[in-house]
Amino acid sequence: MAARNDSLKSALSRANEIHISVTGRKSGKTISNPVWFASDEDKLYLLPVKGSDTQWYKNVLNKPSLKVKAGRAEAELKVTPVSDAKQVASVAEKFRDKYGAGDVKKYYSKLDVAVVAPLS
């Protein structure tokens, strides 16, 4: 598992976008979406574009795991939904640092939740 996560960390360091797959809360089917992300050595951070109204986020609330694909690296990660305003603001700041404040403001309409997944 550690080697797989090392390969994921390496792929994340080179990527601007990843694909996440979640299980549909009503259909039970696998649903994949391209998303922006931020990461550090230990964690992957996701910010749903429409905040708590985002469908993949609602699916994660039902089943708190997702499959992440970055380049050729893939991993199944347990995730923690975050709604604490201070923690969400911290994740939003990571996105602004990576993608620029203008693009985050342009594409992210509601900053009320985030998702965090450990990478180790």
Jmol script that loads the backbone (N, CA, C; Angstrom):
load data "model"
ATOM      1  N   MET A   1       0.829  -1.198   0.000  1.00  0.00           N
ATOM      2  CA  MET A   1       0.000   0.000   0.000  1.00  0.00           C
ATOM      3  C   MET A   1       0.873   1.261   0.000  1.00  0.00           C
ATOM      4  N   ALA A   2       1.961   1.257   0.775  1.00  0.00           N
ATOM      5  CA  ALA A   2       2.818   2.432   0.849  1.00  0.00           C
ATOM      6  C   ALA A   2       3.396   2.775  -0.521  1.00  0.00           C
ATOM      7  N   ALA A   3       3.838   1.773  -1.257  1.00  0.00           N
ATOM      8  CA  ALA A   3       4.413   2.024  -2.583  1.00  0.00           C
ATOM      9  C   ALA A   3       3.361   2.626  -3.509  1.00  0.00           C
ATOM     10  N   ARG A   4       2.132   2.122  -3.416  1.00  0.00           N
ATOM     11  CA  ARG A   4       1.071   2.650  -4.260  1.00  0.00           C
ATOM     12  C   ARG A   4       0.805   4.119  -3.925  1.00  0.00           C
ATOM     13  N   ASN A   5       0.788   4.443  -2.634  1.00  0.00           N
ATOM     14  CA  ASN A   5       0.556   5.831  -2.256  1.00  0.00           C
ATOM     15  C   ASN A   5       1.738   6.722  -2.617  1.00  0.00           C
ATOM     16  N   ASP A   6       2.967   6.172  -2.595  1.00  0.00           N
ATOM     17  CA  ASP A   6       4.116   6.959  -3.041  1.00  0.00           C
ATOM     18  C   ASP A   6       3.982   7.296  -4.519  1.00  0.00           C
ATOM     19  N   SER A   7       3.506   6.344  -5.300  1.00  0.00           N
ATOM     20  CA  SER A   7       3.325   6.607  -6.723  1.00  0.00           C
ATOM     21  C   SER A   7       2.195   7.622  -6.926  1.00  0.00           C
ATOM     22  N   LEU A   8       1.151   7.556  -6.087  1.00  0.00           N
ATOM     23  CA  LEU A   8       0.075   8.547  -6.165  1.00  0.00           C
ATOM     24  C   LEU A   8       0.615   9.926  -5.784  1.00  0.00           C
ATOM     25  N   LYS A   9       1.379  10.013  -4.718  1.00  0.00           N
ATOM     26  CA  LYS A   9       1.947  11.305  -4.295  1.00  0.00           C
ATOM     27  C   LYS A   9       2.799  11.904  -5.406  1.00  0.00           C
ATOM     28  N   SER A  10       3.590  11.066  -6.049  1.00  0.00           N
ATOM     29  CA  SER A  10       4.435  11.525  -7.142  1.00  0.00           C
ATOM     30  C   SER A  10       3.572  12.049  -8.297  1.00  0.00           C
ATOM     31  N   ALA A  11       2.528  11.310  -8.647  1.00  0.00           N
ATOM     32  CA  ALA A  11       1.629  11.732  -9.734  1.00  0.00           C
ATOM     33  C   ALA A  11       0.903  13.026  -9.361  1.00  0.00           C
ATOM     34  N   LEU A  12       0.491  13.152  -8.100  1.00  0.00           N
ATOM     35  CA  LEU A  12      -0.202  14.367  -7.659  1.00  0.00           C
ATOM     36  C   LEU A  12       0.713  15.584  -7.780  1.00  0.00           C
ATOM     37  N   SER A  13       1.991  15.387  -7.519  1.00  0.00           N
ATOM     38  CA  SER A  13       2.925  16.513  -7.573  1.00  0.00           C
ATOM     39  C   SER A  13       3.062  17.070  -8.995  1.00  0.00           C
ATOM     40  N   ARG A  14       2.714  16.274  -9.985  1.00  0.00           N
ATOM     41  CA  ARG A  14       2.827  16.703 -11.385  1.00  0.00           C
ATOM     42  C   ARG A  14       1.482  17.081 -12.011  1.00  0.00           C
ATOM     43  N   ALA A  15       0.376  16.851 -11.317  1.00  0.00           N
ATOM     44  CA  ALA A  15      -0.954  17.024 -11.926  1.00  0.00           C
ATOM     45  C   ALA A  15      -1.618  18.334 -11.518  1.00  0.00           C
ATOM     46  N   ASN A  16      -2.449  18.841 -12.412  1.00  0.00           N
ATOM     47  CA  ASN A  16      -3.301  19.991 -12.092  1.00  0.00           C
ATOM     48  C   ASN A  16      -4.745  19.556 -11.878  1.00  0.00           C
ATOM     49  N   GLU A  17      -5.059  18.377 -12.374  1.00  0.00           N
ATOM     50  CA  GLU A  17      -6.420  17.863 -12.287  1.00  0.00           C
ATOM     51  C   GLU A  17      -6.336  16.359 -12.072  1.00  0.00           C
ATOM     52  N   ILE A  18      -7.267  15.824 -11.302  1.00  0.00           N
ATOM     53  CA  ILE A  18      -7.345  14.380 -11.083  1.00  0.00           C
ATOM     54  C   ILE A  18      -8.762  13.927 -11.380  1.00  0.00           C
ATOM     55  N   HIS A  19      -8.952  12.633 -11.471  1.00  0.00           N
ATOM     56  CA  HIS A  19     -10.292  12.069 -11.591  1.00  0.00           C
ATOM     57  C   HIS A  19     -10.630  11.373 -10.285  1.00  0.00           C
ATOM     58  N   ILE A  20     -11.819  11.659  -9.789  1.00  0.00           N
ATOM     59  CA  ILE A  20     -12.295  10.952  -8.606  1.00  0.00           C
ATOM     60  C   ILE A  20     -13.509  10.126  -9.000  1.00  0.00           C
ATOM     61  N   SER A  21     -13.649   8.985  -8.350  1.00  0.00           N
ATOM     62  CA  SER A  21     -14.813   8.134  -8.569  1.00  0.00           C
ATOM     63  C   SER A  21     -15.472   7.901  -7.221  1.00  0.00           C
ATOM     64  N   VAL A  22     -16.776   8.108  -7.192  1.00  0.00           N
ATOM     65  CA  VAL A  22     -17.561   7.898  -5.983  1.00  0.00           C
ATOM     66  C   VAL A  22     -18.701   6.937  -6.307  1.00  0.00           C
ATOM     67  N   THR A  23     -19.322   6.417  -5.265  1.00  0.00           N
ATOM     68  CA  THR A  23     -20.482   5.544  -5.449  1.00  0.00           C
ATOM     69  C   THR A  23     -21.741   6.379  -5.316  1.00  0.00           C
ATOM     70  N   GLY A  24     -22.590   6.327  -6.335  1.00  0.00           N
ATOM     71  CA  GLY A  24     -23.836   7.090  -6.315  1.00  0.00           C
ATOM     72  C   GLY A  24     -24.713   6.664  -5.151  1.00  0.00           C
ATOM     73  N   ARG A  25     -25.210   7.625  -4.393  1.00  0.00           N
ATOM     74  CA  ARG A  25     -26.002   7.316  -3.202  1.00  0.00           C
ATOM     75  C   ARG A  25     -27.373   6.741  -3.540  1.00  0.00           C
ATOM     76  N   LYS A  26     -27.873   7.018  -4.726  1.00  0.00           N
ATOM     77  CA  LYS A  26     -29.167   6.471  -5.136  1.00  0.00           C
ATOM     78  C   LYS A  26     -28.994   5.315  -6.106  1.00  0.00           C
ATOM     79  N   SER A  27     -28.103   5.482  -7.086  1.00  0.00           N
ATOM     80  CA  SER A  27     -27.944   4.466  -8.133  1.00  0.00           C
ATOM     81  C   SER A  27     -27.023   3.326  -7.720  1.00  0.00           C
ATOM     82  N   GLY A  28     -26.080   3.613  -6.811  1.00  0.00           N
ATOM     83  CA  GLY A  28     -25.084   2.609  -6.440  1.00  0.00           C
ATOM     84  C   GLY A  28     -24.004   2.439  -7.505  1.00  0.00           C
ATOM     85  N   LYS A  29     -24.091   3.212  -8.577  1.00  0.00           N
ATOM     86  CA  LYS A  29     -23.122   3.113  -9.665  1.00  0.00           C
ATOM     87  C   LYS A  29     -21.901   3.976  -9.377  1.00  0.00           C
ATOM     88  N   THR A  30     -20.796   3.614 -10.017  1.00  0.00           N
ATOM     89  CA  THR A  30     -19.572   4.409  -9.906  1.00  0.00           C
ATOM     90  C   THR A  30     -19.697   5.635 -10.800  1.00  0.00           C
ATOM     91  N   ILE A  31     -19.435   6.795 -10.226  1.00  0.00           N
ATOM     92  CA  ILE A  31     -19.522   8.063 -10.950  1.00  0.00           C
ATOM     93  C   ILE A  31     -18.153   8.729 -10.890  1.00  0.00           C
ATOM     94  N   SER A  32     -17.615   9.084 -12.061  1.00  0.00           N
ATOM     95  CA  SER A  32     -16.291   9.710 -12.117  1.00  0.00           C
ATOM     96  C   SER A  32     -16.396  11.163 -12.544  1.00  0.00           C
ATOM     97  N   ASN A  33     -15.545  11.990 -11.950  1.00  0.00           N
ATOM     98  CA  ASN A  33     -15.506  13.412 -12.282  1.00  0.00           C
ATOM     99  C   ASN A  33     -14.068  13.902 -12.283  1.00  0.00           C
ATOM    100  N   PRO A  34     -13.715  14.782 -13.223  1.00  0.00           N
ATOM    101  CA  PRO A  34     -12.421  15.454 -13.127  1.00  0.00           C
ATOM    102  C   PRO A  34     -12.560  16.586 -12.106  1.00  0.00           C
ATOM    103  N   VAL A  35     -11.576  16.749 -11.246  1.00  0.00           N
ATOM    104  CA  VAL A  35     -11.631  17.805 -10.233  1.00  0.00           C
ATOM    105  C   VAL A  35     -10.253  18.418 -10.038  1.00  0.00           C
ATOM    106  N   TRP A  36     -10.255  19.639  -9.537  1.00  0.00           N
ATOM    107  CA  TRP A  36      -9.036  20.262  -9.064  1.00  0.00           C
ATOM    108  C   TRP A  36      -8.783  19.752  -7.664  1.00  0.00           C
ATOM    109  N   PHE A  37      -7.565  19.883  -7.200  1.00  0.00           N
ATOM    110  CA  PHE A  37      -7.205  19.389  -5.874  1.00  0.00           C
ATOM    111  C   PHE A  37      -5.998  20.163  -5.366  1.00  0.00           C
ATOM    112  N   ALA A  38      -5.738  20.012  -4.104  1.00  0.00           N
ATOM    113  CA  ALA A  38      -4.487  20.472  -3.506  1.00  0.00           C
ATOM    114  C   ALA A  38      -3.982  19.313  -2.666  1.00  0.00           C
ATOM    115  N   SER A  39      -2.688  19.261  -2.457  1.00  0.00           N
ATOM    116  CA  SER A  39      -2.131  18.195  -1.630  1.00  0.00           C
ATOM    117  C   SER A  39      -0.859  18.673  -0.956  1.00  0.00           C
ATOM    118  N   ASP A  40      -0.522  17.982   0.109  1.00  0.00           N
ATOM    119  CA  ASP A  40       0.781  18.173   0.720  1.00  0.00           C
ATOM    120  C   ASP A  40       1.342  16.771   0.946  1.00  0.00           C
ATOM    121  N   GLU A  41       2.337  16.634   1.743  1.00  0.00           N
ATOM    122  CA  GLU A  41       2.983  15.340   1.934  1.00  0.00           C
ATOM    123  C   GLU A  41       2.035  14.274   2.503  1.00  0.00           C
ATOM    124  N   ASP A  42       1.080  14.714   3.317  1.00  0.00           N
ATOM    125  CA  ASP A  42       0.238  13.760   4.054  1.00  0.00           C
ATOM    126  C   ASP A  42      -1.211  13.680   3.603  1.00  0.00           C
ATOM    127  N   LYS A  43      -1.716  14.730   2.940  1.00  0.00           N
ATOM    128  CA  LYS A  43      -3.158  14.783   2.690  1.00  0.00           C
ATOM    129  C   LYS A  43      -3.498  15.287   1.297  1.00  0.00           C
ATOM    130  N   LEU A  44      -4.659  14.833   0.837  1.00  0.00           N
ATOM    131  CA  LEU A  44      -5.276  15.310  -0.396  1.00  0.00           C
ATOM    132  C   LEU A  44      -6.463  16.166   0.011  1.00  0.00           C
ATOM    133  N   TYR A  45      -6.600  17.333  -0.607  1.00  0.00           N
ATOM    134  CA  TYR A  45      -7.682  18.259  -0.278  1.00  0.00           C
ATOM    135  C   TYR A  45      -8.556  18.474  -1.508  1.00  0.00           C
ATOM    136  N   LEU A  46      -9.854  18.350  -1.317  1.00  0.00           N
ATOM    137  CA  LEU A  46     -10.808  18.577  -2.403  1.00  0.00           C
ATOM    138  C   LEU A  46     -11.797  19.655  -1.971  1.00  0.00           C
ATOM    139  N   LEU A  47     -12.174  20.470  -2.926  1.00  0.00           N
ATOM    140  CA  LEU A  47     -13.121  21.550  -2.693  1.00  0.00           C
ATOM    141  C   LEU A  47     -14.246  21.392  -3.716  1.00  0.00           C
ATOM    142  N   PRO A  48     -15.435  20.967  -3.282  1.00  0.00           N
ATOM    143  CA  PRO A  48     -16.533  20.813  -4.245  1.00  0.00           C
ATOM    144  C   PRO A  48     -16.908  22.163  -4.880  1.00  0.00           C
ATOM    145  N   VAL A  49     -17.059  22.178  -6.192  1.00  0.00           N
ATOM    146  CA  VAL A  49     -17.309  23.421  -6.935  1.00  0.00           C
ATOM    147  C   VAL A  49     -18.547  24.161  -6.438  1.00  0.00           C
ATOM    148  N   LYS A  50     -19.608  23.425  -6.118  1.00  0.00           N
ATOM    149  CA  LYS A  50     -20.843  24.048  -5.622  1.00  0.00           C
ATOM    150  C   LYS A  50     -21.032  23.770  -4.134  1.00  0.00           C
ATOM    151  N   GLY A  51     -19.921  23.593  -3.437  1.00  0.00           N
ATOM    152  CA  GLY A  51     -19.975  23.361  -1.997  1.00  0.00           C
ATOM    153  C   GLY A  51     -20.840  22.168  -1.644  1.00  0.00           C
ATOM    154  N   SER A  52     -21.641  22.311  -0.607  1.00  0.00           N
ATOM    155  CA  SER A  52     -22.476  21.211  -0.120  1.00  0.00           C
ATOM    156  C   SER A  52     -23.573  20.820  -1.104  1.00  0.00           C
ATOM    157  N   ASP A  53     -23.772  21.598  -2.158  1.00  0.00           N
ATOM    158  CA  ASP A  53     -24.764  21.256  -3.187  1.00  0.00           C
ATOM    159  C   ASP A  53     -24.175  20.370  -4.289  1.00  0.00           C
ATOM    160  N   THR A  54     -22.870  20.124  -4.259  1.00  0.00           N
ATOM    161  CA  THR A  54     -22.200  19.324  -5.279  1.00  0.00           C
ATOM    162  C   THR A  54     -22.585  17.855  -5.131  1.00  0.00           C
ATOM    163  N   GLN A  55     -22.966  17.227  -6.237  1.00  0.00           N
ATOM    164  CA  GLN A  55     -23.450  15.845  -6.188  1.00  0.00           C
ATOM    165  C   GLN A  55     -22.398  14.863  -5.677  1.00  0.00           C
ATOM    166  N   TRP A  56     -21.150  14.960  -6.146  1.00  0.00           N
ATOM    167  CA  TRP A  56     -20.157  13.984  -5.673  1.00  0.00           C
ATOM    168  C   TRP A  56     -19.923  14.131  -4.174  1.00  0.00           C
ATOM    169  N   TYR A  57     -20.051  15.357  -3.656  1.00  0.00           N
ATOM    170  CA  TYR A  57     -19.891  15.576  -2.222  1.00  0.00           C
ATOM    171  C   TYR A  57     -21.029  14.882  -1.450  1.00  0.00           C
ATOM    172  N   LYS A  58     -22.246  15.005  -1.954  1.00  0.00           N
ATOM    173  CA  LYS A  58     -23.382  14.335  -1.306  1.00  0.00           C
ATOM    174  C   LYS A  58     -23.177  12.819  -1.308  1.00  0.00           C
ATOM    175  N   ASN A  59     -22.598  12.293  -2.382  1.00  0.00           N
ATOM    176  CA  ASN A  59     -22.307  10.857  -2.447  1.00  0.00           C
ATOM    177  C   ASN A  59     -21.244  10.462  -1.420  1.00  0.00           C
ATOM    178  N   VAL A  60     -20.241  11.314  -1.223  1.00  0.00           N
ATOM    179  CA  VAL A  60     -19.191  11.041  -0.239  1.00  0.00           C
ATOM    180  C   VAL A  60     -19.761  11.043   1.180  1.00  0.00           C
ATOM    181  N   LEU A  61     -20.745  11.877   1.438  1.00  0.00           N
ATOM    182  CA  LEU A  61     -21.376  11.875   2.761  1.00  0.00           C
ATOM    183  C   LEU A  61     -22.014  10.521   3.044  1.00  0.00           C
ATOM    184  N   ASN A  62     -22.564   9.910   1.995  1.00  0.00           N
ATOM    185  CA  ASN A  62     -23.220   8.613   2.122  1.00  0.00           C
ATOM    186  C   ASN A  62     -22.210   7.472   2.260  1.00  0.00           C
ATOM    187  N   LYS A  63     -21.122   7.554   1.505  1.00  0.00           N
ATOM    188  CA  LYS A  63     -20.056   6.544   1.549  1.00  0.00           C
ATOM    189  C   LYS A  63     -18.717   7.280   1.510  1.00  0.00           C
ATOM    190  N   PRO A  64     -18.086   7.470   2.683  1.00  0.00           N
ATOM    191  CA  PRO A  64     -16.896   8.326   2.767  1.00  0.00           C
ATOM    192  C   PRO A  64     -15.603   7.708   2.234  1.00  0.00           C
ATOM    193  N   SER A  65     -15.628   7.360   0.964  1.00  0.00           N
ATOM    194  CA  SER A  65     -14.407   6.915   0.296  1.00  0.00           C
ATOM    195  C   SER A  65     -14.520   7.286  -1.174  1.00  0.00           C
ATOM    196  N   LEU A  66     -13.374   7.357  -1.822  1.00  0.00           N
ATOM    197  CA  LEU A  66     -13.380   7.620  -3.255  1.00  0.00           C
ATOM    198  C   LEU A  66     -12.123   7.059  -3.867  1.00  0.00           C
ATOM    199  N   LYS A  67     -12.204   6.816  -5.148  1.00  0.00           N
ATOM    200  CA  LYS A  67     -11.035   6.361  -5.890  1.00  0.00           C
ATOM    201  C   LYS A  67     -10.444   7.590  -6.571  1.00  0.00           C
ATOM    202  N   VAL A  68      -9.141   7.732  -6.447  1.00  0.00           N
ATOM    203  CA  VAL A  68      -8.426   8.851  -7.042  1.00  0.00           C
ATOM    204  C   VAL A  68      -7.528   8.314  -8.142  1.00  0.00           C
ATOM    205  N   LYS A  69      -7.564   8.985  -9.278  1.00  0.00           N
ATOM    206  CA  LYS A  69      -6.668   8.620 -10.376  1.00  0.00           C
ATOM    207  C   LYS A  69      -5.925   9.874 -10.817  1.00  0.00           C
ATOM    208  N   ALA A  70      -4.597   9.797 -10.721  1.00  0.00           N
ATOM    209  CA  ALA A  70      -3.737  10.891 -11.172  1.00  0.00           C
ATOM    210  C   ALA A  70      -2.699  10.271 -12.091  1.00  0.00           C
ATOM    211  N   GLY A  71      -2.762  10.608 -13.368  1.00  0.00           N
ATOM    212  CA  GLY A  71      -1.878   9.947 -14.334  1.00  0.00           C
ATOM    213  C   GLY A  71      -2.186   8.459 -14.336  1.00  0.00           C
ATOM    214  N   ARG A  72      -1.168   7.635 -14.136  1.00  0.00           N
ATOM    215  CA  ARG A  72      -1.382   6.183 -14.089  1.00  0.00           C
ATOM    216  C   ARG A  72      -1.601   5.674 -12.668  1.00  0.00           C
ATOM    217  N   ALA A  73      -1.417   6.531 -11.693  1.00  0.00           N
ATOM    218  CA  ALA A  73      -1.545   6.123 -10.294  1.00  0.00           C
ATOM    219  C   ALA A  73      -3.001   6.178  -9.847  1.00  0.00           C
ATOM    220  N   GLU A  74      -3.396   5.153  -9.122  1.00  0.00           N
ATOM    221  CA  GLU A  74      -4.752   5.092  -8.585  1.00  0.00           C
ATOM    222  C   GLU A  74      -4.698   4.645  -7.137  1.00  0.00           C
ATOM    223  N   ALA A  75      -5.663   5.112  -6.352  1.00  0.00           N
ATOM    224  CA  ALA A  75      -5.762   4.666  -4.967  1.00  0.00           C
ATOM    225  C   ALA A  75      -7.185   4.848  -4.484  1.00  0.00           C
ATOM    226  N   GLU A  76      -7.597   3.975  -3.600  1.00  0.00           N
ATOM    227  CA  GLU A  76      -8.881   4.104  -2.914  1.00  0.00           C
ATOM    228  C   GLU A  76      -8.571   4.778  -1.586  1.00  0.00           C
ATOM    229  N   LEU A  77      -9.222   5.903  -1.329  1.00  0.00           N
ATOM    230  CA  LEU A  77      -8.931   6.665  -0.118  1.00  0.00           C
ATOM    231  C   LEU A  77     -10.173   6.833   0.738  1.00  0.00           C
ATOM    232  N   LYS A  78      -9.995   6.709   2.044  1.00  0.00           N
ATOM    233  CA  LYS A  78     -11.049   7.061   2.988  1.00  0.00           C
ATOM    234  C   LYS A  78     -11.003   8.571   3.125  1.00  0.00           C
ATOM    235  N   VAL A  79     -12.152   9.209   3.132  1.00  0.00           N
ATOM    236  CA  VAL A  79     -12.189  10.665   3.179  1.00  0.00           C
ATOM    237  C   VAL A  79     -12.972  11.156   4.392  1.00  0.00           C
ATOM    238  N   THR A  80     -12.669  12.380   4.764  1.00  0.00           N
ATOM    239  CA  THR A  80     -13.386  13.041   5.846  1.00  0.00           C
ATOM    240  C   THR A  80     -14.010  14.316   5.298  1.00  0.00           C
ATOM    241  N   PRO A  81     -15.348  14.386   5.274  1.00  0.00           N
ATOM    242  CA  PRO A  81     -16.000  15.639   4.896  1.00  0.00           C
ATOM    243  C   PRO A  81     -15.749  16.679   5.992  1.00  0.00           C
ATOM    244  N   VAL A  82     -15.493  17.906   5.590  1.00  0.00           N
ATOM    245  CA  VAL A  82     -15.191  18.979   6.533  1.00  0.00           C
ATOM    246  C   VAL A  82     -16.177  20.112   6.327  1.00  0.00           C
ATOM    247  N   SER A  83     -16.802  20.571   7.419  1.00  0.00           N
ATOM    248  CA  SER A  83     -17.716  21.713   7.304  1.00  0.00           C
ATOM    249  C   SER A  83     -17.323  22.848   8.252  1.00  0.00           C
ATOM    250  N   ASP A  84     -16.288  22.647   9.067  1.00  0.00           N
ATOM    251  CA  ASP A  84     -15.797  23.703   9.947  1.00  0.00           C
ATOM    252  C   ASP A  84     -15.258  24.851   9.098  1.00  0.00           C
ATOM    253  N   ALA A  85     -15.789  26.047   9.321  1.00  0.00           N
ATOM    254  CA  ALA A  85     -15.463  27.202   8.475  1.00  0.00           C
ATOM    255  C   ALA A  85     -13.960  27.473   8.406  1.00  0.00           C
ATOM    256  N   LYS A  86     -13.256  27.336   9.513  1.00  0.00           N
ATOM    257  CA  LYS A  86     -11.817  27.612   9.546  1.00  0.00           C
ATOM    258  C   LYS A  86     -11.051  26.593   8.702  1.00  0.00           C
ATOM    259  N   GLN A  87     -11.441  25.311   8.800  1.00  0.00           N
ATOM    260  CA  GLN A  87     -10.775  24.276   8.009  1.00  0.00           C
ATOM    261  C   GLN A  87     -11.088  24.435   6.522  1.00  0.00           C
ATOM    262  N   VAL A  88     -12.339  24.750   6.190  1.00  0.00           N
ATOM    263  CA  VAL A  88     -12.709  24.961   4.782  1.00  0.00           C
ATOM    264  C   VAL A  88     -11.934  26.151   4.219  1.00  0.00           C
ATOM    265  N   ALA A  89     -11.805  27.205   5.001  1.00  0.00           N
ATOM    266  CA  ALA A  89     -11.046  28.384   4.555  1.00  0.00           C
ATOM    267  C   ALA A  89      -9.584  28.023   4.295  1.00  0.00           C
ATOM    268  N   SER A  90      -9.037  27.151   5.121  1.00  0.00           N
ATOM    269  CA  SER A  90      -7.652  26.703   4.937  1.00  0.00           C
ATOM    270  C   SER A  90      -7.496  25.939   3.622  1.00  0.00           C
ATOM    271  N   VAL A  91      -8.456  25.065   3.312  1.00  0.00           N
ATOM    272  CA  VAL A  91      -8.420  24.311   2.054  1.00  0.00           C
ATOM    273  C   VAL A  91      -8.581  25.282   0.876  1.00  0.00           C
ATOM    274  N   ALA A  92      -9.514  26.221   0.985  1.00  0.00           N
ATOM    275  CA  ALA A  92      -9.724  27.202  -0.085  1.00  0.00           C
ATOM    276  C   ALA A  92      -8.443  27.992  -0.341  1.00  0.00           C
ATOM    277  N   GLU A  93      -7.714  28.304   0.725  1.00  0.00           N
ATOM    278  CA  GLU A  93      -6.450  29.039   0.573  1.00  0.00           C
ATOM    279  C   GLU A  93      -5.419  28.199  -0.185  1.00  0.00           C
ATOM    280  N   LYS A  94      -5.380  26.894   0.065  1.00  0.00           N
ATOM    281  CA  LYS A  94      -4.474  25.997  -0.662  1.00  0.00           C
ATOM    282  C   LYS A  94      -4.822  26.017  -2.157  1.00  0.00           C
ATOM    283  N   PHE A  95      -6.120  26.047  -2.471  1.00  0.00           N
ATOM    284  CA  PHE A  95      -6.570  26.109  -3.868  1.00  0.00           C
ATOM    285  C   PHE A  95      -6.169  27.444  -4.495  1.00  0.00           C
ATOM    286  N   ARG A  96      -6.322  28.545  -3.745  1.00  0.00           N
ATOM    287  CA  ARG A  96      -5.930  29.863  -4.274  1.00  0.00           C
ATOM    288  C   ARG A  96      -4.432  29.895  -4.560  1.00  0.00           C
ATOM    289  N   ASP A  97      -3.644  29.295  -3.658  1.00  0.00           N
ATOM    290  CA  ASP A  97      -2.191  29.258  -3.866  1.00  0.00           C
ATOM    291  C   ASP A  97      -1.831  28.477  -5.128  1.00  0.00           C
ATOM    292  N   LYS A  98      -2.551  27.395  -5.379  1.00  0.00           N
ATOM    293  CA  LYS A  98      -2.231  26.530  -6.519  1.00  0.00           C
ATOM    294  C   LYS A  98      -2.794  27.057  -7.841  1.00  0.00           C
ATOM    295  N   TYR A  99      -4.058  27.481  -7.830  1.00  0.00           N
ATOM    296  CA  TYR A  99      -4.749  27.822  -9.087  1.00  0.00           C
ATOM    297  C   TYR A  99      -4.943  29.321  -9.303  1.00  0.00           C
ATOM    298  N   GLY A 100      -4.716  30.118  -8.267  1.00  0.00           N
ATOM    299  CA  GLY A 100      -4.926  31.556  -8.378  1.00  0.00           C
ATOM    300  C   GLY A 100      -6.283  31.956  -7.816  1.00  0.00           C
ATOM    301  N   ALA A 101      -6.304  33.059  -7.090  1.00  0.00           N
ATOM    302  CA  ALA A 101      -7.536  33.515  -6.436  1.00  0.00           C
ATOM    303  C   ALA A 101      -8.647  33.796  -7.445  1.00  0.00           C
ATOM    304  N   GLY A 102      -8.274  34.334  -8.611  1.00  0.00           N
ATOM    305  CA  GLY A 102      -9.279  34.673  -9.624  1.00  0.00           C
ATOM    306  C   GLY A 102     -10.020  33.453 -10.128  1.00  0.00           C
ATOM    307  N   ASP A 103      -9.289  32.365 -10.428  1.00  0.00           N
ATOM    308  CA  ASP A 103      -9.947  31.158 -10.933  1.00  0.00           C
ATOM    309  C   ASP A 103     -10.769  30.470  -9.847  1.00  0.00           C
ATOM    310  N   VAL A 104     -10.284  30.482  -8.615  1.00  0.00           N
ATOM    311  CA  VAL A 104     -11.066  29.881  -7.532  1.00  0.00           C
ATOM    312  C   VAL A 104     -12.372  30.653  -7.366  1.00  0.00           C
ATOM    313  N   LYS A 105     -12.298  31.970  -7.390  1.00  0.00           N
ATOM    314  CA  LYS A 105     -13.512  32.790  -7.261  1.00  0.00           C
ATOM    315  C   LYS A 105     -14.458  32.552  -8.442  1.00  0.00           C
ATOM    316  N   LYS A 106     -13.879  32.394  -9.619  1.00  0.00           N
ATOM    317  CA  LYS A 106     -14.661  32.213 -10.853  1.00  0.00           C
ATOM    318  C   LYS A 106     -15.410  30.877 -10.879  1.00  0.00           C
ATOM    319  N   TYR A 107     -14.749  29.795 -10.422  1.00  0.00           N
ATOM    320  CA  TYR A 107     -15.324  28.458 -10.575  1.00  0.00           C
ATOM    321  C   TYR A 107     -15.989  27.895  -9.320  1.00  0.00           C
ATOM    322  N   TYR A 108     -15.628  28.389  -8.161  1.00  0.00           N
ATOM    323  CA  TYR A 108     -16.163  27.829  -6.912  1.00  0.00           C
ATOM    324  C   TYR A 108     -17.194  28.785  -6.332  1.00  0.00           C
ATOM    325  N   SER A 109     -18.473  28.402  -6.459  1.00  0.00           N
ATOM    326  CA  SER A 109     -19.552  29.311  -6.104  1.00  0.00           C
ATOM    327  C   SER A 109     -19.924  29.274  -4.625  1.00  0.00           C
ATOM    328  N   LYS A 110     -19.548  28.230  -3.930  1.00  0.00           N
ATOM    329  CA  LYS A 110     -19.963  28.089  -2.531  1.00  0.00           C
ATOM    330  C   LYS A 110     -18.834  27.398  -1.765  1.00  0.00           C
ATOM    331  N   LEU A 111     -18.288  28.089  -0.788  1.00  0.00           N
ATOM    332  CA  LEU A 111     -17.159  27.546  -0.036  1.00  0.00           C
ATOM    333  C   LEU A 111     -17.603  27.193   1.390  1.00  0.00           C
ATOM    334  N   ASP A 112     -18.497  26.218   1.507  1.00  0.00           N
ATOM    335  CA  ASP A 112     -18.996  25.840   2.837  1.00  0.00           C
ATOM    336  C   ASP A 112     -18.514  24.475   3.305  1.00  0.00           C
ATOM    337  N   VAL A 113     -17.921  23.669   2.406  1.00  0.00           N
ATOM    338  CA  VAL A 113     -17.434  22.346   2.767  1.00  0.00           C
ATOM    339  C   VAL A 113     -16.171  22.018   1.983  1.00  0.00           C
ATOM    340  N   ALA A 114     -15.451  21.023   2.475  1.00  0.00           N
ATOM    341  CA  ALA A 114     -14.265  20.500   1.787  1.00  0.00           C
ATOM    342  C   ALA A 114     -14.183  19.019   2.127  1.00  0.00           C
ATOM    343  N   VAL A 115     -13.246  18.327   1.480  1.00  0.00           N
ATOM    344  CA  VAL A 115     -13.011  16.910   1.753  1.00  0.00           C
ATOM    345  C   VAL A 115     -11.508  16.727   1.912  1.00  0.00           C
ATOM    346  N   VAL A 116     -11.131  15.974   2.944  1.00  0.00           N
ATOM    347  CA  VAL A 116      -9.718  15.715   3.209  1.00  0.00           C
ATOM    348  C   VAL A 116      -9.512  14.196   3.258  1.00  0.00           C
ATOM    349  N   ALA A 117      -8.426  13.731   2.624  1.00  0.00           N
ATOM    350  CA  ALA A 117      -8.094  12.300   2.635  1.00  0.00           C
ATOM    351  C   ALA A 117      -6.630  12.136   2.985  1.00  0.00           C
ATOM    352  N   PRO A 118      -6.318  11.250   3.935  1.00  0.00           N
ATOM    353  CA  PRO A 118      -4.916  10.982   4.234  1.00  0.00           C
ATOM    354  C   PRO A 118      -4.258  10.218   3.086  1.00  0.00           C
ATOM    355  N   LEU A 119      -2.999  10.533   2.822  1.00  0.00           N
ATOM    356  CA  LEU A 119      -2.253   9.881   1.737  1.00  0.00           C
ATOM    357  C   LEU A 119      -1.288   8.834   2.245  1.00  0.00           C
ATOM    358  N   SER A 120      -1.309   8.565   3.541  1.00  0.00           N
ATOM    359  CA  SER A 120      -0.389   7.542   4.057  1.00  0.00           C
ATOM    360  C   SER A 120      -1.116   6.548   4.948  1.00  0.00           C
TER     361      SER A 120
END
end "model"
wireframe off; spacefill off
backbone 0.3
color backbone group
